[in-house]
């Protein structure tokens, strides 16, 4: 029987934020400025030294263009996700380190894909003024 991932196998909030930032190819300084917090504070969050408030989580999620719920509840309850993680954990040909790495990579990639499927709404990567200027140029 496959074992459920332990607390040690799960990504921490800071690890999720760091991975999402890296996947978005943004520096710590850029994300901190976009979220309205200091770089050292973001660094402390990523290293697990500080617990951000709900407002800071919302600002970070908005800056990274992901759902704040992903940051509040890093582990999903999706049956398919759970089955995939269980399959990784049950594979006898993988080492503990390989299982952990695969689980982390799968979780991070899935979060990015889920975030990309959601409509972006007001976040299109350019301001309304830039959009109007481009429309006027046509």
C-alpha positions as CSV (number, residue, x, y, z in Angstrom):
1,X,0.0,0.0,0.0
2,X,1.3,3.4,-0.9
3,X,2.2,5.8,1.9
4,X,0.8,9.3,2.0
5,X,3.5,12.0,1.7
6,X,4.7,13.1,5.1
7,X,4.9,16.6,6.3
8,X,8.6,16.5,5.4
9,X,7.8,15.6,1.8
10,X,5.5,18.6,1.3
11,X,6.6,21.9,0.1
12,X,6.6,24.7,2.6
13,X,5.0,28.0,1.8
14,X,8.4,29.6,1.3
15,X,9.5,26.9,-1.1
16,X,6.3,27.3,-3.1
17,X,6.7,31.1,-3.4
18,X,10.4,30.7,-4.4
19,X,9.6,28.1,-7.0
20,X,6.7,30.1,-8.5
21,X,9.0,33.2,-8.6
22,X,11.7,31.2,-10.3
23,X,9.2,29.7,-12.8
24,X,8.0,33.2,-13.6
25,X,11.7,34.1,-14.1
26,X,11.4,37.0,-11.6
27,X,14.1,38.1,-9.2
28,X,13.4,38.4,-5.5
29,X,13.7,42.1,-5.8
30,X,11.2,42.3,-8.6
31,X,8.6,40.2,-6.8
32,X,9.1,42.1,-3.5
33,X,8.6,45.5,-5.3
34,X,5.5,44.2,-7.1
35,X,4.0,43.0,-3.8
36,X,4.9,46.1,-2.0
37,X,7.2,44.5,0.5
38,X,11.0,44.6,1.1
39,X,13.4,42.2,-0.4
40,X,14.7,41.0,3.0
41,X,11.1,40.3,4.1
42,X,10.5,38.2,1.0
43,X,13.7,36.4,1.6
44,X,12.7,35.6,5.2
45,X,9.3,34.3,3.9
46,X,11.0,32.1,1.4
47,X,13.3,30.7,4.0
48,X,10.4,30.0,6.4
49,X,11.6,32.5,9.0
50,X,8.5,34.7,8.8
51,X,4.8,34.0,8.3
52,X,3.2,36.5,6.0
53,X,-0.2,38.1,6.7
54,X,-3.2,37.4,4.5
55,X,-2.7,40.7,2.8
56,X,1.0,39.9,2.0
57,X,0.0,36.5,0.7
58,X,-2.6,38.1,-1.6
59,X,0.0,40.6,-2.9
60,X,2.5,37.8,-3.5
61,X,-0.1,35.7,-5.3
62,X,-1.2,38.7,-7.4
63,X,2.5,39.5,-8.3
64,X,3.2,35.8,-9.3
65,X,-0.2,35.6,-11.1
66,X,-1.3,32.6,-9.1
67,X,-4.3,31.9,-6.8
68,X,-3.8,33.0,-3.2
69,X,-5.5,29.7,-2.3
70,X,-2.5,27.9,-3.7
71,X,-0.4,29.7,-1.1
72,X,-2.8,29.2,1.7
73,X,-3.4,25.5,0.9
74,X,-0.3,24.2,-0.9
75,X,-1.5,20.7,-1.0
76,X,-4.6,20.1,-3.2
77,X,-7.4,17.7,-2.4
78,X,-7.6,16.6,-6.0
79,X,-8.0,12.8,-6.2
80,X,-5.9,12.7,-9.3
81,X,-3.1,14.7,-7.7
82,X,-3.2,12.4,-4.7
83,X,-3.0,9.3,-6.8
84,X,0.0,10.6,-8.8
85,X,1.8,11.5,-5.6
86,X,1.0,8.1,-4.1
87,X,2.3,6.4,-7.3
88,X,5.6,8.3,-7.0
89,X,5.9,7.5,-3.3
90,X,5.1,3.8,-4.0
91,X,7.7,3.3,-6.8
92,X,10.3,0.9,-5.4
93,X,12.9,1.9,-8.0
94,X,13.2,5.4,-6.7
95,X,15.3,6.6,-3.8
96,X,13.8,8.8,-1.0
97,X,15.5,11.8,-2.5
98,X,14.2,11.0,-6.0
99,X,10.7,10.6,-4.7
100,X,10.9,13.9,-2.9
101,X,12.2,15.7,-6.0
102,X,9.6,14.2,-8.3
103,X,6.8,15.1,-5.9
104,X,8.1,18.7,-5.5
105,X,8.5,19.1,-9.3
106,X,5.1,17.6,-10.0
107,X,3.4,19.9,-7.5
108,X,5.1,23.0,-8.8
109,X,4.3,22.2,-12.4
110,X,0.7,21.4,-11.6
111,X,0.3,24.7,-9.8
112,X,1.7,26.6,-12.7
113,X,-0.6,24.8,-15.2
114,X,-3.7,25.4,-13.0
115,X,-2.8,29.1,-12.6
116,X,-2.4,29.4,-16.4
117,X,-5.8,27.9,-17.0
118,X,-7.6,30.6,-14.9
119,X,-8.6,33.7,-16.7
120,X,-6.2,36.5,-16.0
121,X,-8.8,39.2,-15.7
122,X,-7.2,42.6,-15.1
123,X,-3.7,41.2,-15.1
124,X,-2.6,41.1,-18.7
125,X,1.0,42.1,-18.2
126,X,0.4,45.7,-19.5
127,X,-1.5,48.6,-18.2
128,X,-4.7,49.9,-19.5
129,X,-2.9,53.0,-20.8
130,X,-0.4,50.8,-22.8
131,X,-3.4,48.9,-24.2
132,X,-5.1,52.1,-25.3
133,X,-1.9,53.4,-26.8
134,X,-1.4,50.2,-28.8
135,X,-5.0,50.3,-30.0
136,X,-4.5,54.0,-31.1
137,X,-1.3,53.1,-33.0
138,X,-3.3,50.6,-35.2
